[in-house]
Amino acid sequence: MTKYRKKPVIVEAMEFTRENVFKKKIENFTQGKLTNIKIPRCPNGVMTGVIETLEGPHIATENDYIIKGIAGEFYPCKPDIFKATYEKVE
């Protein structure tokens, strides 16, 4: 078996939160590629949206991170995977 290490790459990302939706930050960040955002009226409901990726549309759920890849593409990432894979760059 051959082993590989992921190249260190800096990406831009934003958490899919209600605050980022209401302030239109996520809309600006994704250049309008996050669509069909559904915000449930009940307090325990989970917000969802559809993000266009290179592989086609994917559903993003509240608190997922939306990552802008090295080719300018967008894709969602679950918070636990994001935090295990990326660290903040100052």
Chimera marker file (.cmm) of the C-alpha trace (Angstrom):
<marker_set name="trace">
<marker id="1" x="0.000" y="0.000" z="0.000" r="1" g="1" b="0" radius="0.5"/>
<marker id="2" x="1.246" y="3.491" z="-0.848" r="1" g="1" b="0" radius="0.5"/>
<marker id="3" x="0.504" y="6.300" z="1.602" r="1" g="1" b="0" radius="0.5"/>
<marker id="4" x="-0.235" y="9.919" z="0.647" r="1" g="1" b="0" radius="0.5"/>
<marker id="5" x="-0.297" y="13.169" z="2.606" r="1" g="1" b="0" radius="0.5"/>
<marker id="6" x="-2.715" y="15.936" z="1.731" r="1" g="1" b="0" radius="0.5"/>
<marker id="7" x="-0.879" y="18.986" z="0.391" r="1" g="1" b="0" radius="0.5"/>
<marker id="8" x="-1.159" y="22.038" z="2.593" r="1" g="1" b="0" radius="0.5"/>
<marker id="9" x="-3.679" y="24.276" z="0.881" r="1" g="1" b="0" radius="0.5"/>
<marker id="10" x="-5.333" y="27.395" z="2.241" r="1" g="1" b="0" radius="0.5"/>
<marker id="11" x="-9.055" y="27.588" z="1.483" r="1" g="1" b="0" radius="0.5"/>
<marker id="12" x="-11.768" y="30.103" z="2.257" r="1" g="1" b="0" radius="0.5"/>
<marker id="13" x="-14.781" y="28.859" z="4.215" r="1" g="1" b="0" radius="0.5"/>
<marker id="14" x="-17.839" y="30.174" z="5.987" r="1" g="1" b="0" radius="0.5"/>
<marker id="15" x="-20.161" y="28.475" z="8.441" r="1" g="1" b="0" radius="0.5"/>
<marker id="16" x="-23.769" y="28.071" z="7.239" r="1" g="1" b="0" radius="0.5"/>
<marker id="17" x="-25.540" y="29.814" z="10.125" r="1" g="1" b="0" radius="0.5"/>
<marker id="18" x="-28.741" y="31.806" z="10.355" r="1" g="1" b="0" radius="0.5"/>
<marker id="19" x="-26.748" y="34.922" z="11.205" r="1" g="1" b="0" radius="0.5"/>
<marker id="20" x="-24.645" y="34.537" z="8.032" r="1" g="1" b="0" radius="0.5"/>
<marker id="21" x="-27.839" y="34.003" z="6.012" r="1" g="1" b="0" radius="0.5"/>
<marker id="22" x="-29.695" y="36.982" z="7.500" r="1" g="1" b="0" radius="0.5"/>
<marker id="23" x="-26.719" y="39.307" z="6.988" r="1" g="1" b="0" radius="0.5"/>
<marker id="24" x="-26.320" y="37.993" z="3.402" r="1" g="1" b="0" radius="0.5"/>
<marker id="25" x="-22.688" y="37.059" z="4.146" r="1" g="1" b="0" radius="0.5"/>
<marker id="26" x="-23.147" y="33.479" z="2.899" r="1" g="1" b="0" radius="0.5"/>
<marker id="27" x="-24.903" y="34.699" z="-0.265" r="1" g="1" b="0" radius="0.5"/>
<marker id="28" x="-22.011" y="37.028" z="-1.067" r="1" g="1" b="0" radius="0.5"/>
<marker id="29" x="-19.397" y="34.401" z="-0.208" r="1" g="1" b="0" radius="0.5"/>
<marker id="30" x="-20.939" y="31.696" z="-2.427" r="1" g="1" b="0" radius="0.5"/>
<marker id="31" x="-21.666" y="34.171" z="-5.218" r="1" g="1" b="0" radius="0.5"/>
<marker id="32" x="-25.304" y="33.071" z="-5.189" r="1" g="1" b="0" radius="0.5"/>
<marker id="33" x="-24.510" y="29.351" z="-5.540" r="1" g="1" b="0" radius="0.5"/>
<marker id="34" x="-26.224" y="28.481" z="-2.243" r="1" g="1" b="0" radius="0.5"/>
<marker id="35" x="-29.924" y="28.457" z="-3.089" r="1" g="1" b="0" radius="0.5"/>
<marker id="36" x="-33.271" y="27.120" z="-1.851" r="1" g="1" b="0" radius="0.5"/>
<marker id="37" x="-32.471" y="28.035" z="1.742" r="1" g="1" b="0" radius="0.5"/>
<marker id="38" x="-35.235" y="26.786" z="3.995" r="1" g="1" b="0" radius="0.5"/>
<marker id="39" x="-35.433" y="28.165" z="7.521" r="1" g="1" b="0" radius="0.5"/>
<marker id="40" x="-37.962" y="26.253" z="9.665" r="1" g="1" b="0" radius="0.5"/>
<marker id="41" x="-40.242" y="28.240" z="11.916" r="1" g="1" b="0" radius="0.5"/>
<marker id="42" x="-39.911" y="25.862" z="14.844" r="1" g="1" b="0" radius="0.5"/>
<marker id="43" x="-36.901" y="26.604" z="17.082" r="1" g="1" b="0" radius="0.5"/>
<marker id="44" x="-35.507" y="23.044" z="16.851" r="1" g="1" b="0" radius="0.5"/>
<marker id="45" x="-35.778" y="22.840" z="13.061" r="1" g="1" b="0" radius="0.5"/>
<marker id="46" x="-32.625" y="22.593" z="10.967" r="1" g="1" b="0" radius="0.5"/>
<marker id="47" x="-31.977" y="25.090" z="8.178" r="1" g="1" b="0" radius="0.5"/>
<marker id="48" x="-31.013" y="23.613" z="4.813" r="1" g="1" b="0" radius="0.5"/>
<marker id="49" x="-29.840" y="24.903" z="1.457" r="1" g="1" b="0" radius="0.5"/>
<marker id="50" x="-28.623" y="23.561" z="-1.868" r="1" g="1" b="0" radius="0.5"/>
<marker id="51" x="-25.074" y="24.327" z="-3.014" r="1" g="1" b="0" radius="0.5"/>
<marker id="52" x="-23.938" y="23.788" z="-6.585" r="1" g="1" b="0" radius="0.5"/>
<marker id="53" x="-20.712" y="21.758" z="-6.596" r="1" g="1" b="0" radius="0.5"/>
<marker id="54" x="-18.573" y="20.356" z="-9.391" r="1" g="1" b="0" radius="0.5"/>
<marker id="55" x="-20.387" y="17.021" z="-8.867" r="1" g="1" b="0" radius="0.5"/>
<marker id="56" x="-23.854" y="18.614" z="-8.978" r="1" g="1" b="0" radius="0.5"/>
<marker id="57" x="-26.156" y="19.968" z="-6.268" r="1" g="1" b="0" radius="0.5"/>
<marker id="58" x="-25.554" y="18.977" z="-2.627" r="1" g="1" b="0" radius="0.5"/>
<marker id="59" x="-27.653" y="19.726" z="0.444" r="1" g="1" b="0" radius="0.5"/>
<marker id="60" x="-25.977" y="21.783" z="3.147" r="1" g="1" b="0" radius="0.5"/>
<marker id="61" x="-27.431" y="21.724" z="6.635" r="1" g="1" b="0" radius="0.5"/>
<marker id="62" x="-27.195" y="24.331" z="9.349" r="1" g="1" b="0" radius="0.5"/>
<marker id="63" x="-23.679" y="24.666" z="10.823" r="1" g="1" b="0" radius="0.5"/>
<marker id="64" x="-22.003" y="22.930" z="7.871" r="1" g="1" b="0" radius="0.5"/>
<marker id="65" x="-19.033" y="24.818" z="6.495" r="1" g="1" b="0" radius="0.5"/>
<marker id="66" x="-19.185" y="25.972" z="2.896" r="1" g="1" b="0" radius="0.5"/>
<marker id="67" x="-15.695" y="25.701" z="1.441" r="1" g="1" b="0" radius="0.5"/>
<marker id="68" x="-14.397" y="27.524" z="-1.602" r="1" g="1" b="0" radius="0.5"/>
<marker id="69" x="-11.935" y="25.171" z="-3.264" r="1" g="1" b="0" radius="0.5"/>
<marker id="70" x="-8.714" y="25.996" z="-5.070" r="1" g="1" b="0" radius="0.5"/>
<marker id="71" x="-10.506" y="26.165" z="-8.444" r="1" g="1" b="0" radius="0.5"/>
<marker id="72" x="-13.226" y="28.500" z="-7.104" r="1" g="1" b="0" radius="0.5"/>
<marker id="73" x="-15.737" y="25.686" z="-6.638" r="1" g="1" b="0" radius="0.5"/>
<marker id="74" x="-17.947" y="25.410" z="-3.535" r="1" g="1" b="0" radius="0.5"/>
<marker id="75" x="-18.877" y="22.386" z="-1.464" r="1" g="1" b="0" radius="0.5"/>
<marker id="76" x="-20.319" y="21.682" z="1.998" r="1" g="1" b="0" radius="0.5"/>
<marker id="77" x="-18.384" y="20.016" z="4.811" r="1" g="1" b="0" radius="0.5"/>
<marker id="78" x="-19.738" y="18.701" z="8.124" r="1" g="1" b="0" radius="0.5"/>
<marker id="79" x="-18.454" y="20.668" z="11.145" r="1" g="1" b="0" radius="0.5"/>
<marker id="80" x="-16.598" y="17.749" z="12.767" r="1" g="1" b="0" radius="0.5"/>
<marker id="81" x="-14.770" y="16.873" z="9.536" r="1" g="1" b="0" radius="0.5"/>
<marker id="82" x="-13.977" y="20.534" z="8.897" r="1" g="1" b="0" radius="0.5"/>
<marker id="83" x="-12.508" y="21.032" z="12.368" r="1" g="1" b="0" radius="0.5"/>
<marker id="84" x="-10.442" y="17.830" z="12.092" r="1" g="1" b="0" radius="0.5"/>
<marker id="85" x="-9.091" y="18.795" z="8.662" r="1" g="1" b="0" radius="0.5"/>
<marker id="86" x="-8.596" y="22.572" z="8.763" r="1" g="1" b="0" radius="0.5"/>
<marker id="87" x="-7.149" y="25.087" z="11.184" r="1" g="1" b="0" radius="0.5"/>
<marker id="88" x="-7.647" y="28.825" z="11.127" r="1" g="1" b="0" radius="0.5"/>
<marker id="89" x="-4.955" y="30.882" z="9.360" r="1" g="1" b="0" radius="0.5"/>
<marker id="90" x="-4.267" y="34.347" z="10.722" r="1" g="1" b="0" radius="0.5"/>
<link id1="1" id2="2" r="1" g="1" b="0" radius="0.2"/>
<link id1="2" id2="3" r="1" g="1" b="0" radius="0.2"/>
<link id1="3" id2="4" r="1" g="1" b="0" radius="0.2"/>
<link id1="4" id2="5" r="1" g="1" b="0" radius="0.2"/>
<link id1="5" id2="6" r="1" g="1" b="0" radius="0.2"/>
<link id1="6" id2="7" r="1" g="1" b="0" radius="0.2"/>
<link id1="7" id2="8" r="1" g="1" b="0" radius="0.2"/>
<link id1="8" id2="9" r="1" g="1" b="0" radius="0.2"/>
<link id1="9" id2="10" r="1" g="1" b="0" radius="0.2"/>
<link id1="10" id2="11" r="1" g="1" b="0" radius="0.2"/>
<link id1="11" id2="12" r="1" g="1" b="0" radius="0.2"/>
<link id1="12" id2="13" r="1" g="1" b="0" radius="0.2"/>
<link id1="13" id2="14" r="1" g="1" b="0" radius="0.2"/>
<link id1="14" id2="15" r="1" g="1" b="0" radius="0.2"/>
<link id1="15" id2="16" r="1" g="1" b="0" radius="0.2"/>
<link id1="16" id2="17" r="1" g="1" b="0" radius="0.2"/>
<link id1="17" id2="18" r="1" g="1" b="0" radius="0.2"/>
<link id1="18" id2="19" r="1" g="1" b="0" radius="0.2"/>
<link id1="19" id2="20" r="1" g="1" b="0" radius="0.2"/>
<link id1="20" id2="21" r="1" g="1" b="0" radius="0.2"/>
<link id1="21" id2="22" r="1" g="1" b="0" radius="0.2"/>
<link id1="22" id2="23" r="1" g="1" b="0" radius="0.2"/>
<link id1="23" id2="24" r="1" g="1" b="0" radius="0.2"/>
<link id1="24" id2="25" r="1" g="1" b="0" radius="0.2"/>
<link id1="25" id2="26" r="1" g="1" b="0" radius="0.2"/>
<link id1="26" id2="27" r="1" g="1" b="0" radius="0.2"/>
<link id1="27" id2="28" r="1" g="1" b="0" radius="0.2"/>
<link id1="28" id2="29" r="1" g="1" b="0" radius="0.2"/>
<link id1="29" id2="30" r="1" g="1" b="0" radius="0.2"/>
<link id1="30" id2="31" r="1" g="1" b="0" radius="0.2"/>
<link id1="31" id2="32" r="1" g="1" b="0" radius="0.2"/>
<link id1="32" id2="33" r="1" g="1" b="0" radius="0.2"/>
<link id1="33" id2="34" r="1" g="1" b="0" radius="0.2"/>
<link id1="34" id2="35" r="1" g="1" b="0" radius="0.2"/>
<link id1="35" id2="36" r="1" g="1" b="0" radius="0.2"/>
<link id1="36" id2="37" r="1" g="1" b="0" radius="0.2"/>
<link id1="37" id2="38" r="1" g="1" b="0" radius="0.2"/>
<link id1="38" id2="39" r="1" g="1" b="0" radius="0.2"/>
<link id1="39" id2="40" r="1" g="1" b="0" radius="0.2"/>
<link id1="40" id2="41" r="1" g="1" b="0" radius="0.2"/>
<link id1="41" id2="42" r="1" g="1" b="0" radius="0.2"/>
<link id1="42" id2="43" r="1" g="1" b="0" radius="0.2"/>
<link id1="43" id2="44" r="1" g="1" b="0" radius="0.2"/>
<link id1="44" id2="45" r="1" g="1" b="0" radius="0.2"/>
<link id1="45" id2="46" r="1" g="1" b="0" radius="0.2"/>
<link id1="46" id2="47" r="1" g="1" b="0" radius="0.2"/>
<link id1="47" id2="48" r="1" g="1" b="0" radius="0.2"/>
<link id1="48" id2="49" r="1" g="1" b="0" radius="0.2"/>
<link id1="49" id2="50" r="1" g="1" b="0" radius="0.2"/>
<link id1="50" id2="51" r="1" g="1" b="0" radius="0.2"/>
<link id1="51" id2="52" r="1" g="1" b="0" radius="0.2"/>
<link id1="52" id2="53" r="1" g="1" b="0" radius="0.2"/>
<link id1="53" id2="54" r="1" g="1" b="0" radius="0.2"/>
<link id1="54" id2="55" r="1" g="1" b="0" radius="0.2"/>
<link id1="55" id2="56" r="1" g="1" b="0" radius="0.2"/>
<link id1="56" id2="57" r="1" g="1" b="0" radius="0.2"/>
<link id1="57" id2="58" r="1" g="1" b="0" radius="0.2"/>
<link id1="58" id2="59" r="1" g="1" b="0" radius="0.2"/>
<link id1="59" id2="60" r="1" g="1" b="0" radius="0.2"/>
<link id1="60" id2="61" r="1" g="1" b="0" radius="0.2"/>
<link id1="61" id2="62" r="1" g="1" b="0" radius="0.2"/>
<link id1="62" id2="63" r="1" g="1" b="0" radius="0.2"/>
<link id1="63" id2="64" r="1" g="1" b="0" radius="0.2"/>
<link id1="64" id2="65" r="1" g="1" b="0" radius="0.2"/>
<link id1="65" id2="66" r="1" g="1" b="0" radius="0.2"/>
<link id1="66" id2="67" r="1" g="1" b="0" radius="0.2"/>
<link id1="67" id2="68" r="1" g="1" b="0" radius="0.2"/>
<link id1="68" id2="69" r="1" g="1" b="0" radius="0.2"/>
<link id1="69" id2="70" r="1" g="1" b="0" radius="0.2"/>
<link id1="70" id2="71" r="1" g="1" b="0" radius="0.2"/>
<link id1="71" id2="72" r="1" g="1" b="0" radius="0.2"/>
<link id1="72" id2="73" r="1" g="1" b="0" radius="0.2"/>
<link id1="73" id2="74" r="1" g="1" b="0" radius="0.2"/>
<link id1="74" id2="75" r="1" g="1" b="0" radius="0.2"/>
<link id1="75" id2="76" r="1" g="1" b="0" radius="0.2"/>
<link id1="76" id2="77" r="1" g="1" b="0" radius="0.2"/>
<link id1="77" id2="78" r="1" g="1" b="0" radius="0.2"/>
<link id1="78" id2="79" r="1" g="1" b="0" radius="0.2"/>
<link id1="79" id2="80" r="1" g="1" b="0" radius="0.2"/>
<link id1="80" id2="81" r="1" g="1" b="0" radius="0.2"/>
<link id1="81" id2="82" r="1" g="1" b="0" radius="0.2"/>
<link id1="82" id2="83" r="1" g="1" b="0" radius="0.2"/>
<link id1="83" id2="84" r="1" g="1" b="0" radius="0.2"/>
<link id1="84" id2="85" r="1" g="1" b="0" radius="0.2"/>
<link id1="85" id2="86" r="1" g="1" b="0" radius="0.2"/>
<link id1="86" id2="87" r="1" g="1" b="0" radius="0.2"/>
<link id1="87" id2="88" r="1" g="1" b="0" radius="0.2"/>
<link id1="88" id2="89" r="1" g="1" b="0" radius="0.2"/>
<link id1="89" id2="90" r="1" g="1" b="0" radius="0.2"/>
</marker_set>
